[in-house]
Amino acid sequence: MKTKDTVREVLDRLPDDCTLDDVLYHLYVIQTVGRGLDDVAAGRTIPHDEVSRELRRKWQQAAAG
């Protein structure tokens, strides 16, 4: 979908009394989710278990130190 089409679709879905901040927020969310989906498709992700292990290790180091 082209950018202009995305903007039009967002504007059509928002209420008439929305603010510019509302519009910007929704566009930001759409853009961020799209980047995340691109990362998944390109294999630029870290498995949940790996993230959990790393965070647990850091928390344990912080608690011990």
PDBQT receptor file of N, H, CA, C and O in Angstrom, charges set to zero:
ATOM      1  N   MET A   1       0.849  -1.180   0.000  1.00  0.00    +0.000 N 
ATOM      2  CA  MET A   1       0.000   0.000   0.000  1.00  0.00    +0.000 C 
ATOM      3  C   MET A   1       0.894   1.242   0.000  1.00  0.00    +0.000 C 
ATOM      4  O   MET A   1       1.896   1.289   0.714  1.00  0.00    +0.000 OA
ATOM      5  N   LYS A   2       0.537   2.221  -0.783  1.00  0.00    +0.000 N 
ATOM      6  H   LYS A   2      -0.277   2.183  -1.362  1.00  0.00    +0.000 HD
ATOM      7  CA  LYS A   2       1.301   3.458  -0.853  1.00  0.00    +0.000 C 
ATOM      8  C   LYS A   2       1.067   4.296   0.391  1.00  0.00    +0.000 C 
ATOM      9  O   LYS A   2       0.040   4.168   1.057  1.00  0.00    +0.000 OA
ATOM     10  N   THR A   3       2.015   5.141   0.691  1.00  0.00    +0.000 N 
ATOM     11  H   THR A   3       2.850   5.245   0.149  1.00  0.00    +0.000 HD
ATOM     12  CA  THR A   3       1.948   5.977   1.892  1.00  0.00    +0.000 C 
ATOM     13  C   THR A   3       0.695   6.837   1.909  1.00  0.00    +0.000 C 
ATOM     14  O   THR A   3       0.025   6.933   2.937  1.00  0.00    +0.000 OA
ATOM     15  N   LYS A   4       0.374   7.456   0.798  1.00  0.00    +0.000 N 
ATOM     16  H   LYS A   4       0.918   7.378  -0.038  1.00  0.00    +0.000 HD
ATOM     17  CA  LYS A   4      -0.815   8.317   0.754  1.00  0.00    +0.000 C 
ATOM     18  C   LYS A   4      -2.087   7.510   1.030  1.00  0.00    +0.000 C 
ATOM     19  O   LYS A   4      -3.006   7.983   1.699  1.00  0.00    +0.000 OA
ATOM     20  N   ASP A   5      -2.121   6.300   0.508  1.00  0.00    +0.000 N 
ATOM     21  H   ASP A   5      -1.375   5.915  -0.035  1.00  0.00    +0.000 HD
ATOM     22  CA  ASP A   5      -3.284   5.443   0.754  1.00  0.00    +0.000 C 
ATOM     23  C   ASP A   5      -3.394   5.085   2.233  1.00  0.00    +0.000 C 
ATOM     24  O   ASP A   5      -4.490   5.052   2.793  1.00  0.00    +0.000 OA
ATOM     25  N   THR A   6      -2.266   4.822   2.850  1.00  0.00    +0.000 N 
ATOM     26  H   THR A   6      -1.376   4.849   2.395  1.00  0.00    +0.000 HD
ATOM     27  CA  THR A   6      -2.255   4.513   4.285  1.00  0.00    +0.000 C 
ATOM     28  C   THR A   6      -2.768   5.699   5.087  1.00  0.00    +0.000 C 
ATOM     29  O   THR A   6      -3.585   5.534   5.993  1.00  0.00    +0.000 OA
ATOM     30  N   VAL A   7      -2.291   6.895   4.757  1.00  0.00    +0.000 N 
ATOM     31  H   VAL A   7      -1.628   7.030   4.021  1.00  0.00    +0.000 HD
ATOM     32  CA  VAL A   7      -2.723   8.104   5.467  1.00  0.00    +0.000 C 
ATOM     33  C   VAL A   7      -4.220   8.310   5.283  1.00  0.00    +0.000 C 
ATOM     34  O   VAL A   7      -4.929   8.620   6.241  1.00  0.00    +0.000 OA
ATOM     35  N   ARG A   8      -4.693   8.143   4.082  1.00  0.00    +0.000 N 
ATOM     36  H   ARG A   8      -4.117   7.891   3.304  1.00  0.00    +0.000 HD
ATOM     37  CA  ARG A   8      -6.135   8.300   3.829  1.00  0.00    +0.000 C 
ATOM     38  C   ARG A   8      -6.947   7.296   4.631  1.00  0.00    +0.000 C 
ATOM     39  O   ARG A   8      -7.987   7.634   5.197  1.00  0.00    +0.000 OA
ATOM     40  N   GLU A   9      -6.467   6.063   4.676  1.00  0.00    +0.000 N 
ATOM     41  H   GLU A   9      -5.622   5.789   4.216  1.00  0.00    +0.000 HD
ATOM     42  CA  GLU A   9      -7.173   5.020   5.414  1.00  0.00    +0.000 C 
ATOM     43  C   GLU A   9      -7.221   5.342   6.911  1.00  0.00    +0.000 C 
ATOM     44  O   GLU A   9      -8.249   5.148   7.561  1.00  0.00    +0.000 OA
ATOM     45  N   VAL A  10      -6.114   5.831   7.445  1.00  0.00    +0.000 N 
ATOM     46  H   VAL A  10      -5.280   5.989   6.917  1.00  0.00    +0.000 HD
ATOM     47  CA  VAL A  10      -6.085   6.227   8.859  1.00  0.00    +0.000 C 
ATOM     48  C   VAL A  10      -7.069   7.361   9.096  1.00  0.00    +0.000 C 
ATOM     49  O   VAL A  10      -7.849   7.321  10.047  1.00  0.00    +0.000 OA
ATOM     50  N   LEU A  11      -7.037   8.351   8.253  1.00  0.00    +0.000 N 
ATOM     51  H   LEU A  11      -6.403   8.384   7.481  1.00  0.00    +0.000 HD
ATOM     52  CA  LEU A  11      -7.946   9.496   8.418  1.00  0.00    +0.000 C 
ATOM     53  C   LEU A  11      -9.408   9.078   8.321  1.00  0.00    +0.000 C 
ATOM     54  O   LEU A  11     -10.257   9.603   9.042  1.00  0.00    +0.000 OA
ATOM     55  N   ASP A  12      -9.699   8.138   7.435  1.00  0.00    +0.000 N 
ATOM     56  H   ASP A  12      -9.009   7.712   6.850  1.00  0.00    +0.000 HD
ATOM     57  CA  ASP A  12     -11.076   7.662   7.296  1.00  0.00    +0.000 C 
ATOM     58  C   ASP A  12     -11.550   6.920   8.540  1.00  0.00    +0.000 C 
ATOM     59  O   ASP A  12     -12.734   6.964   8.873  1.00  0.00    +0.000 OA
ATOM     60  N   ARG A  13     -10.638   6.241   9.228  1.00  0.00    +0.000 N 
ATOM     61  H   ARG A  13      -9.675   6.206   8.957  1.00  0.00    +0.000 HD
ATOM     62  CA  ARG A  13     -11.006   5.458  10.405  1.00  0.00    +0.000 C 
ATOM     63  C   ARG A  13     -11.110   6.296  11.676  1.00  0.00    +0.000 C 
ATOM     64  O   ARG A  13     -11.815   5.914  12.609  1.00  0.00    +0.000 OA
ATOM     65  N   LEU A  14     -10.426   7.421  11.724  1.00  0.00    +0.000 N 
ATOM     66  H   LEU A  14      -9.853   7.732  10.966  1.00  0.00    +0.000 HD
ATOM     67  CA  LEU A  14     -10.429   8.245  12.935  1.00  0.00    +0.000 C 
ATOM     68  C   LEU A  14     -11.682   9.116  12.989  1.00  0.00    +0.000 C 
ATOM     69  O   LEU A  14     -12.253   9.457  11.954  1.00  0.00    +0.000 OA
ATOM     70  N   PRO A  15     -12.104   9.471  14.196  1.00  0.00    +0.000 N 
ATOM     71  CA  PRO A  15     -13.282  10.334  14.318  1.00  0.00    +0.000 C 
ATOM     72  C   PRO A  15     -12.992  11.745  13.786  1.00  0.00    +0.000 C 
ATOM     73  O   PRO A  15     -11.836  12.156  13.693  1.00  0.00    +0.000 OA
ATOM     74  N   ASP A  16     -14.035  12.461  13.448  1.00  0.00    +0.000 N 
ATOM     75  H   ASP A  16     -14.975  12.127  13.524  1.00  0.00    +0.000 HD
ATOM     76  CA  ASP A  16     -13.869  13.806  12.887  1.00  0.00    +0.000 C 
ATOM     77  C   ASP A  16     -13.205  14.773  13.865  1.00  0.00    +0.000 C 
ATOM     78  O   ASP A  16     -12.577  15.744  13.445  1.00  0.00    +0.000 OA
ATOM     79  N   ASP A  17     -13.341  14.513  15.166  1.00  0.00    +0.000 N 
ATOM     80  H   ASP A  17     -13.852  13.724  15.507  1.00  0.00    +0.000 HD
ATOM     81  CA  ASP A  17     -12.762  15.439  16.144  1.00  0.00    +0.000 C 
ATOM     82  C   ASP A  17     -11.374  15.002  16.628  1.00  0.00    +0.000 C 
ATOM     83  O   ASP A  17     -10.917  15.450  17.680  1.00  0.00    +0.000 OA
ATOM     84  N   CYS A  18     -10.703  14.131  15.868  1.00  0.00    +0.000 N 
ATOM     85  H   CYS A  18     -11.074  13.768  15.013  1.00  0.00    +0.000 HD
ATOM     86  CA  CYS A  18      -9.369  13.687  16.266  1.00  0.00    +0.000 C 
ATOM     87  C   CYS A  18      -8.384  14.851  16.183  1.00  0.00    +0.000 C 
ATOM     88  O   CYS A  18      -8.588  15.819  15.450  1.00  0.00    +0.000 OA
ATOM     89  N   THR A  19      -7.319  14.723  16.955  1.00  0.00    +0.000 N 
ATOM     90  H   THR A  19      -7.153  13.937  17.551  1.00  0.00    +0.000 HD
ATOM     91  CA  THR A  19      -6.278  15.749  16.943  1.00  0.00    +0.000 C 
ATOM     92  C   THR A  19      -5.156  15.330  15.996  1.00  0.00    +0.000 C 
ATOM     93  O   THR A  19      -5.104  14.188  15.540  1.00  0.00    +0.000 OA
ATOM     94  N   LEU A  20      -4.277  16.256  15.716  1.00  0.00    +0.000 N 
ATOM     95  H   LEU A  20      -4.319  17.184  16.086  1.00  0.00    +0.000 HD
ATOM     96  CA  LEU A  20      -3.110  15.940  14.903  1.00  0.00    +0.000 C 
ATOM     97  C   LEU A  20      -2.247  14.913  15.631  1.00  0.00    +0.000 C 
ATOM     98  O   LEU A  20      -1.647  14.043  14.999  1.00  0.00    +0.000 OA
ATOM     99  N   ASP A  21      -2.184  15.013  16.955  1.00  0.00    +0.000 N 
ATOM    100  H   ASP A  21      -2.671  15.719  17.468  1.00  0.00    +0.000 HD
ATOM    101  CA  ASP A  21      -1.439  14.021  17.729  1.00  0.00    +0.000 C 
ATOM    102  C   ASP A  21      -2.033  12.621  17.546  1.00  0.00    +0.000 C 
ATOM    103  O   ASP A  21      -1.290  11.643  17.466  1.00  0.00    +0.000 OA
ATOM    104  N   ASP A  22      -3.352  12.518  17.480  1.00  0.00    +0.000 N 
ATOM    105  H   ASP A  22      -3.956  13.313  17.545  1.00  0.00    +0.000 HD
ATOM    106  CA  ASP A  22      -4.005  11.227  17.242  1.00  0.00    +0.000 C 
ATOM    107  C   ASP A  22      -3.564  10.650  15.895  1.00  0.00    +0.000 C 
ATOM    108  O   ASP A  22      -3.229   9.470  15.794  1.00  0.00    +0.000 OA
ATOM    109  N   VAL A  23      -3.570  11.479  14.887  1.00  0.00    +0.000 N 
ATOM    110  H   VAL A  23      -3.842  12.438  14.969  1.00  0.00    +0.000 HD
ATOM    111  CA  VAL A  23      -3.179  11.039  13.541  1.00  0.00    +0.000 C 
ATOM    112  C   VAL A  23      -1.719  10.589  13.543  1.00  0.00    +0.000 C 
ATOM    113  O   VAL A  23      -1.392   9.520  13.028  1.00  0.00    +0.000 OA
ATOM    114  N   LEU A  24      -0.855  11.401  14.119  1.00  0.00    +0.000 N 
ATOM    115  H   LEU A  24      -1.121  12.269  14.537  1.00  0.00    +0.000 HD
ATOM    116  CA  LEU A  24       0.569  11.071  14.149  1.00  0.00    +0.000 C 
ATOM    117  C   LEU A  24       0.825   9.782  14.921  1.00  0.00    +0.000 C 
ATOM    118  O   LEU A  24       1.646   8.961  14.511  1.00  0.00    +0.000 OA
ATOM    119  N   TYR A  25       0.125   9.607  16.031  1.00  0.00    +0.000 N 
ATOM    120  H   TYR A  25      -0.541  10.274  16.363  1.00  0.00    +0.000 HD
ATOM    121  CA  TYR A  25       0.288   8.389  16.821  1.00  0.00    +0.000 C 
ATOM    122  C   TYR A  25      -0.097   7.157  15.998  1.00  0.00    +0.000 C 
ATOM    123  O   TYR A  25       0.650   6.178  15.972  1.00  0.00    +0.000 OA
ATOM    124  N   HIS A  26      -1.233   7.191  15.339  1.00  0.00    +0.000 N 
ATOM    125  H   HIS A  26      -1.840   7.986  15.360  1.00  0.00    +0.000 HD
ATOM    126  CA  HIS A  26      -1.671   6.041  14.554  1.00  0.00    +0.000 C 
ATOM    127  C   HIS A  26      -0.719   5.751  13.393  1.00  0.00    +0.000 C 
ATOM    128  O   HIS A  26      -0.451   4.589  13.086  1.00  0.00    +0.000 OA
ATOM    129  N   LEU A  27      -0.219   6.780  12.762  1.00  0.00    +0.000 N 
ATOM    130  H   LEU A  27      -0.436   7.724  13.011  1.00  0.00    +0.000 HD
ATOM    131  CA  LEU A  27       0.755   6.572  11.681  1.00  0.00    +0.000 C 
ATOM    132  C   LEU A  27       2.049   5.986  12.221  1.00  0.00    +0.000 C 
ATOM    133  O   LEU A  27       2.659   5.127  11.585  1.00  0.00    +0.000 OA
ATOM    134  N   TYR A  28       2.471   6.451  13.402  1.00  0.00    +0.000 N 
ATOM    135  H   TYR A  28       1.975   7.149  13.919  1.00  0.00    +0.000 HD
ATOM    136  CA  TYR A  28       3.675   5.920  14.037  1.00  0.00    +0.000 C 
ATOM    137  C   TYR A  28       3.512   4.433  14.329  1.00  0.00    +0.000 C 
ATOM    138  O   TYR A  28       4.418   3.642  14.066  1.00  0.00    +0.000 OA
ATOM    139  N   VAL A  29       2.363   4.054  14.868  1.00  0.00    +0.000 N 
ATOM    140  H   VAL A  29       1.627   4.696  15.082  1.00  0.00    +0.000 HD
ATOM    141  CA  VAL A  29       2.118   2.649  15.185  1.00  0.00    +0.000 C 
ATOM    142  C   VAL A  29       2.155   1.804  13.915  1.00  0.00    +0.000 C 
ATOM    143  O   VAL A  29       2.778   0.742  13.897  1.00  0.00    +0.000 OA
ATOM    144  N   ILE A  30       1.504   2.256  12.872  1.00  0.00    +0.000 N 
ATOM    145  H   ILE A  30       0.998   3.118  12.887  1.00  0.00    +0.000 HD
ATOM    146  CA  ILE A  30       1.499   1.521  11.606  1.00  0.00    +0.000 C 
ATOM    147  C   ILE A  30       2.920   1.362  11.072  1.00  0.00    +0.000 C 
ATOM    148  O   ILE A  30       3.299   0.283  10.616  1.00  0.00    +0.000 OA
ATOM    149  N   GLN A  31       3.695   2.425  11.127  1.00  0.00    +0.000 N 
ATOM    150  H   GLN A  31       3.387   3.301  11.498  1.00  0.00    +0.000 HD
ATOM    151  CA  GLN A  31       5.071   2.385  10.635  1.00  0.00    +0.000 C 
ATOM    152  C   GLN A  31       5.923   1.430  11.472  1.00  0.00    +0.000 C 
ATOM    153  O   GLN A  31       6.709   0.658  10.923  1.00  0.00    +0.000 OA
ATOM    154  N   THR A  32       5.774   1.479  12.781  1.00  0.00    +0.000 N 
ATOM    155  H   THR A  32       5.136   2.107  13.228  1.00  0.00    +0.000 HD
ATOM    156  CA  THR A  32       6.570   0.651  13.669  1.00  0.00    +0.000 C 
ATOM    157  C   THR A  32       6.227  -0.829  13.508  1.00  0.00    +0.000 C 
ATOM    158  O   THR A  32       7.123  -1.672  13.474  1.00  0.00    +0.000 OA
ATOM    159  N   VAL A  33       4.950  -1.145  13.409  1.00  0.00    +0.000 N 
ATOM    160  H   VAL A  33       4.222  -0.460  13.437  1.00  0.00    +0.000 HD
ATOM    161  CA  VAL A  33       4.539  -2.533  13.196  1.00  0.00    +0.000 C 
ATOM    162  C   VAL A  33       5.071  -3.027  11.849  1.00  0.00    +0.000 C 
ATOM    163  O   VAL A  33       5.541  -4.159  11.743  1.00  0.00    +0.000 OA
ATOM    164  N   GLY A  34       4.997  -2.187  10.832  1.00  0.00    +0.000 N 
ATOM    165  H   GLY A  34       4.616  -1.267  10.918  1.00  0.00    +0.000 HD
ATOM    166  CA  GLY A  34       5.521  -2.566   9.521  1.00  0.00    +0.000 C 
ATOM    167  C   GLY A  34       7.009  -2.871   9.564  1.00  0.00    +0.000 C 
ATOM    168  O   GLY A  34       7.470  -3.828   8.943  1.00  0.00    +0.000 OA
ATOM    169  N   ARG A  35       7.760  -2.056  10.297  1.00  0.00    +0.000 N 
ATOM    170  H   ARG A  35       7.385  -1.278  10.802  1.00  0.00    +0.000 HD
ATOM    171  CA  ARG A  35       9.200  -2.318  10.430  1.00  0.00    +0.000 C 
ATOM    172  C   ARG A  35       9.444  -3.635  11.163  1.00  0.00    +0.000 C 
ATOM    173  O   ARG A  35      10.349  -4.392  10.814  1.00  0.00    +0.000 OA
ATOM    174  N   GLY A  36       8.630  -3.898  12.177  1.00  0.00    +0.000 N 
ATOM    175  H   GLY A  36       7.895  -3.283  12.461  1.00  0.00    +0.000 HD
ATOM    176  CA  GLY A  36       8.765  -5.152  12.908  1.00  0.00    +0.000 C 
ATOM    177  C   GLY A  36       8.480  -6.352  12.020  1.00  0.00    +0.000 C 
ATOM    178  O   GLY A  36       9.191  -7.356  12.077  1.00  0.00    +0.000 OA
ATOM    179  N   LEU A  37       7.453  -6.251  11.209  1.00  0.00    +0.000 N 
ATOM    180  H   LEU A  37       6.876  -5.435  11.162  1.00  0.00    +0.000 HD
ATOM    181  CA  LEU A  37       7.135  -7.341  10.283  1.00  0.00    +0.000 C 
ATOM    182  C   LEU A  37       8.251  -7.536   9.256  1.00  0.00    +0.000 C 
ATOM    183  O   LEU A  37       8.563  -8.666   8.882  1.00  0.00    +0.000 OA
ATOM    184  N   ASP A  38       8.843  -6.443   8.807  1.00  0.00    +0.000 N 
ATOM    185  H   ASP A  38       8.589  -5.525   9.111  1.00  0.00    +0.000 HD
ATOM    186  CA  ASP A  38       9.981  -6.539   7.887  1.00  0.00    +0.000 C 
ATOM    187  C   ASP A  38      11.158  -7.245   8.566  1.00  0.00    +0.000 C 
ATOM    188  O   ASP A  38      11.837  -8.064   7.945  1.00  0.00    +0.000 OA
ATOM    189  N   ASP A  39      11.397  -6.926   9.841  1.00  0.00    +0.000 N 
ATOM    190  H   ASP A  39      10.846  -6.261  10.345  1.00  0.00    +0.000 HD
ATOM    191  CA  ASP A  39      12.479  -7.578  10.584  1.00  0.00    +0.000 C 
ATOM    192  C   ASP A  39      12.233  -9.081  10.708  1.00  0.00    +0.000 C 
ATOM    193  O   ASP A  39      13.152  -9.883  10.540  1.00  0.00    +0.000 OA
ATOM    194  N   VAL A  40      11.001  -9.452  11.000  1.00  0.00    +0.000 N 
ATOM    195  H   VAL A  40      10.254  -8.800  11.137  1.00  0.00    +0.000 HD
ATOM    196  CA  VAL A  40      10.665 -10.879  11.103  1.00  0.00    +0.000 C 
ATOM    197  C   VAL A  40      10.912 -11.562   9.763  1.00  0.00    +0.000 C 
ATOM    198  O   VAL A  40      11.521 -12.631   9.714  1.00  0.00    +0.000 OA
ATOM    199  N   ALA A  41      10.449 -10.958   8.688  1.00  0.00    +0.000 N 
ATOM    200  H   ALA A  41       9.954 -10.090   8.728  1.00  0.00    +0.000 HD
ATOM    201  CA  ALA A  41      10.614 -11.549   7.356  1.00  0.00    +0.000 C 
ATOM    202  C   ALA A  41      12.084 -11.695   6.978  1.00  0.00    +0.000 C 
ATOM    203  O   ALA A  41      12.459 -12.634   6.276  1.00  0.00    +0.000 OA
ATOM    204  N   ALA A  42      12.919 -10.761   7.447  1.00  0.00    +0.000 N 
ATOM    205  H   ALA A  42      12.614  -9.998   8.018  1.00  0.00    +0.000 HD
ATOM    206  CA  ALA A  42      14.342 -10.793   7.114  1.00  0.00    +0.000 C 
ATOM    207  C   ALA A  42      15.162 -11.601   8.115  1.00  0.00    +0.000 C 
ATOM    208  O   ALA A  42      16.379 -11.722   7.973  1.00  0.00    +0.000 OA
ATOM    209  N   GLY A  43      14.494 -12.154   9.129  1.00  0.00    +0.000 N 
ATOM    210  H   GLY A  43      13.505 -12.057   9.244  1.00  0.00    +0.000 HD
ATOM    211  CA  GLY A  43      15.212 -12.960  10.107  1.00  0.00    +0.000 C 
ATOM    212  C   GLY A  43      15.980 -12.150  11.128  1.00  0.00    +0.000 C 
ATOM    213  O   GLY A  43      16.881 -12.677  11.780  1.00  0.00    +0.000 OA
ATOM    214  N   ARG A  44      15.647 -10.890  11.280  1.00  0.00    +0.000 N 
ATOM    215  H   ARG A  44      14.915 -10.462  10.750  1.00  0.00    +0.000 HD
ATOM    216  CA  ARG A  44      16.342 -10.020  12.241  1.00  0.00    +0.000 C 
ATOM    217  C   ARG A  44      15.602 -10.015  13.583  1.00  0.00    +0.000 C 
ATOM    218  O   ARG A  44      15.167  -8.968  14.063  1.00  0.00    +0.000 OA
ATOM    219  N   THR A  45      15.469 -11.193  14.170  1.00  0.00    +0.000 N 
ATOM    220  H   THR A  45      15.822 -12.044  13.780  1.00  0.00    +0.000 HD
ATOM    221  CA  THR A  45      14.782 -11.321  15.443  1.00  0.00    +0.000 C 
ATOM    222  C   THR A  45      15.630 -12.147  16.395  1.00  0.00    +0.000 C 
ATOM    223  O   THR A  45      16.558 -12.841  15.978  1.00  0.00    +0.000 OA
ATOM    224  N   ILE A  46      15.303 -12.064  17.677  1.00  0.00    +0.000 N 
ATOM    225  H   ILE A  46      14.550 -11.500  18.016  1.00  0.00    +0.000 HD
ATOM    226  CA  ILE A  46      15.970 -12.857  18.703  1.00  0.00    +0.000 C 
ATOM    227  C   ILE A  46      14.892 -13.721  19.353  1.00  0.00    +0.000 C 
ATOM    228  O   ILE A  46      13.851 -13.205  19.759  1.00  0.00    +0.000 OA
ATOM    229  N   PRO A  47      15.126 -15.020  19.455  1.00  0.00    +0.000 N 
ATOM    230  CA  PRO A  47      14.126 -15.895  20.068  1.00  0.00    +0.000 C 
ATOM    231  C   PRO A  47      13.815 -15.479  21.513  1.00  0.00    +0.000 C 
ATOM    232  O   PRO A  47      14.693 -15.008  22.236  1.00  0.00    +0.000 OA
ATOM    233  N   HIS A  48      12.573 -15.658  21.913  1.00  0.00    +0.000 N 
ATOM    234  H   HIS A  48      11.860 -16.041  21.325  1.00  0.00    +0.000 HD
ATOM    235  CA  HIS A  48      12.115 -15.261  23.241  1.00  0.00    +0.000 C 
ATOM    236  C   HIS A  48      12.960 -15.894  24.344  1.00  0.00    +0.000 C 
ATOM    237  O   HIS A  48      13.321 -15.224  25.312  1.00  0.00    +0.000 OA
ATOM    238  N   ASP A  49      13.272 -17.163  24.204  1.00  0.00    +0.000 N 
ATOM    239  H   ASP A  49      12.979 -17.707  23.418  1.00  0.00    +0.000 HD
ATOM    240  CA  ASP A  49      14.065 -17.852  25.230  1.00  0.00    +0.000 C 
ATOM    241  C   ASP A  49      15.437 -17.205  25.403  1.00  0.00    +0.000 C 
ATOM    242  O   ASP A  49      15.937 -17.087  26.522  1.00  0.00    +0.000 OA
ATOM    243  N   GLU A  50      16.033 -16.795  24.313  1.00  0.00    +0.000 N 
ATOM    244  H   GLU A  50      15.627 -16.891  23.404  1.00  0.00    +0.000 HD
ATOM    245  CA  GLU A  50      17.349 -16.149  24.379  1.00  0.00    +0.000 C 
ATOM    246  C   GLU A  50      17.260 -14.805  25.099  1.00  0.00    +0.000 C 
ATOM    247  O   GLU A  50      18.124 -14.475  25.911  1.00  0.00    +0.000 OA
ATOM    248  N   VAL A  51      16.240 -14.048  24.807  1.00  0.00    +0.000 N 
ATOM    249  H   VAL A  51      15.539 -14.316  24.146  1.00  0.00    +0.000 HD
ATOM    250  CA  VAL A  51      16.044 -12.758  25.473  1.00  0.00    +0.000 C 
ATOM    251  C   VAL A  51      15.805 -12.980  26.965  1.00  0.00    +0.000 C 
ATOM    252  O   VAL A  51      16.368 -12.265  27.795  1.00  0.00    +0.000 OA
ATOM    253  N   SER A  52      14.987 -13.952  27.306  1.00  0.00    +0.000 N 
ATOM    254  H   SER A  52      14.530 -14.532  26.631  1.00  0.00    +0.000 HD
ATOM    255  CA  SER A  52      14.711 -14.254  28.715  1.00  0.00    +0.000 C 
ATOM    256  C   SER A  52      15.983 -14.627  29.457  1.00  0.00    +0.000 C 
ATOM    257  O   SER A  52      16.221 -14.134  30.560  1.00  0.00    +0.000 OA
ATOM    258  N   ARG A  53      16.800 -15.488  28.873  1.00  0.00    +0.000 N 
ATOM    259  H   ARG A  53      16.607 -15.889  27.977  1.00  0.00    +0.000 HD
ATOM    260  CA  ARG A  53      18.064 -15.889  29.514  1.00  0.00    +0.000 C 
ATOM    261  C   ARG A  53      18.970 -14.682  29.741  1.00  0.00    +0.000 C 
ATOM    262  O   ARG A  53      19.555 -14.531  30.813  1.00  0.00    +0.000 OA
ATOM    263  N   GLU A  54      19.082 -13.827  28.730  1.00  0.00    +0.000 N 
ATOM    264  H   GLU A  54      18.607 -13.950  27.859  1.00  0.00    +0.000 HD
ATOM    265  CA  GLU A  54      19.962 -12.660  28.837  1.00  0.00    +0.000 C 
ATOM    266  C   GLU A  54      19.468 -11.692  29.904  1.00  0.00    +0.000 C 
ATOM    267  O   GLU A  54      20.265 -11.184  30.693  1.00  0.00    +0.000 OA
ATOM    268  N   LEU A  55      18.164 -11.431  29.936  1.00  0.00    +0.000 N 
ATOM    269  H   LEU A  55      17.517 -11.844  29.295  1.00  0.00    +0.000 HD
ATOM    270  CA  LEU A  55      17.619 -10.529  30.956  1.00  0.00    +0.000 C 
ATOM    271  C   LEU A  55      17.786 -11.119  32.359  1.00  0.00    +0.000 C 
ATOM    272  O   LEU A  55      18.140 -10.406  33.299  1.00  0.00    +0.000 OA
ATOM    273  N   ARG A  56      17.533 -12.407  32.491  1.00  0.00    +0.000 N 
ATOM    274  H   ARG A  56      17.246 -12.986  31.728  1.00  0.00    +0.000 HD
ATOM    275  CA  ARG A  56      17.694 -13.060  33.790  1.00  0.00    +0.000 C 
ATOM    276  C   ARG A  56      19.138 -12.941  34.261  1.00  0.00    +0.000 C 
ATOM    277  O   ARG A  56      19.387 -12.658  35.433  1.00  0.00    +0.000 OA
ATOM    278  N   ARG A  57      20.086 -13.154  33.360  1.00  0.00    +0.000 N 
ATOM    279  H   ARG A  57      19.884 -13.384  32.408  1.00  0.00    +0.000 HD
ATOM    280  CA  ARG A  57      21.508 -13.048  33.701  1.00  0.00    +0.000 C 
ATOM    281  C   ARG A  57      21.841 -11.636  34.173  1.00  0.00    +0.000 C 
ATOM    282  O   ARG A  57      22.542 -11.462  35.170  1.00  0.00    +0.000 OA
ATOM    283  N   LYS A  58      21.339 -10.627  33.460  1.00  0.00    +0.000 N 
ATOM    284  H   LYS A  58      20.769 -10.768  32.650  1.00  0.00    +0.000 HD
ATOM    285  CA  LYS A  58      21.609  -9.238  33.835  1.00  0.00    +0.000 C 
ATOM    286  C   LYS A  58      20.983  -8.882  35.174  1.00  0.00    +0.000 C 
ATOM    287  O   LYS A  58      21.597  -8.189  35.985  1.00  0.00    +0.000 OA
ATOM    288  N   TRP A  59      19.745  -9.360  35.414  1.00  0.00    +0.000 N 
ATOM    289  H   TRP A  59      19.246  -9.923  34.755  1.00  0.00    +0.000 HD
ATOM    290  CA  TRP A  59      19.077  -9.085  36.694  1.00  0.00    +0.000 C 
ATOM    291  C   TRP A  59      19.838  -9.729  37.857  1.00  0.00    +0.000 C 
ATOM    292  O   TRP A  59      19.981  -9.142  38.930  1.00  0.00    +0.000 OA
ATOM    293  N   GLN A  60      20.318 -10.949  37.616  1.00  0.00    +0.000 N 
ATOM    294  H   GLN A  60      20.201 -11.427  36.745  1.00  0.00    +0.000 HD
ATOM    295  CA  GLN A  60      21.049 -11.641  38.677  1.00  0.00    +0.000 C 
ATOM    296  C   GLN A  60      22.361 -10.939  38.973  1.00  0.00    +0.000 C 
ATOM    297  O   GLN A  60      22.760 -10.846  40.134  1.00  0.00    +0.000 OA
ATOM    298  N   GLN A  61      23.039 -10.444  37.948  1.00  0.00    +0.000 N 
ATOM    299  H   GLN A  61      22.715 -10.520  37.005  1.00  0.00    +0.000 HD
ATOM    300  CA  GLN A  61      24.276  -9.695  38.140  1.00  0.00    +0.000 C 
ATOM    301  C   GLN A  61      24.000  -8.405  38.909  1.00  0.00    +0.000 C 
ATOM    302  O   GLN A  61      24.762  -8.045  39.806  1.00  0.00    +0.000 OA
ATOM    303  N   ALA A  62      22.931  -7.718  38.570  1.00  0.00    +0.000 N 
ATOM    304  H   ALA A  62      22.312  -8.011  37.841  1.00  0.00    +0.000 HD
ATOM    305  CA  ALA A  62      22.599  -6.465  39.246  1.00  0.00    +0.000 C 
ATOM    306  C   ALA A  62      22.245  -6.720  40.712  1.00  0.00    +0.000 C 
ATOM    307  O   ALA A  62      22.620  -5.936  41.584  1.00  0.00    +0.000 OA
ATOM    308  N   ALA A  63      21.539  -7.791  40.985  1.00  0.00    +0.000 N 
ATOM    309  H   ALA A  63      21.234  -8.429  40.277  1.00  0.00    +0.000 HD
ATOM    310  CA  ALA A  63      21.147  -8.119  42.360  1.00  0.00    +0.000 C 
ATOM    311  C   ALA A  63      22.347  -8.520  43.199  1.00  0.00    +0.000 C 
ATOM    312  O   ALA A  63      22.381  -8.276  44.406  1.00  0.00    +0.000 OA
ATOM    313  N   ALA A  64      23.331  -9.136  42.558  1.00  0.00    +0.000 N 
ATOM    314  H   ALA A  64      23.304  -9.333  41.578  1.00  0.00    +0.000 HD
ATOM    315  CA  ALA A  64      24.516  -9.574  43.281  1.00  0.00    +0.000 C 
ATOM    316  C   ALA A  64      25.520  -8.451  43.490  1.00  0.00    +0.000 C 
ATOM    317  O   ALA A  64      26.361  -8.515  44.387  1.00  0.00    +0.000 OA
ATOM    318  N   GLY A  65      25.429  -7.441  42.672  1.00  0.00    +0.000 N 
ATOM    319  H   GLY A  65      24.746  -7.389  41.943  1.00  0.00    +0.000 HD
ATOM    320  CA  GLY A  65      26.454  -6.405  42.674  1.00  0.00    +0.000 C 
ATOM    321  C   GLY A  65      26.117  -5.213  43.408  1.00  0.00    +0.000 C 
ATOM    322  O   GLY A  65      26.917  -4.279  43.470  1.00  0.00    +0.000 OA
TER     323      GLY A  65
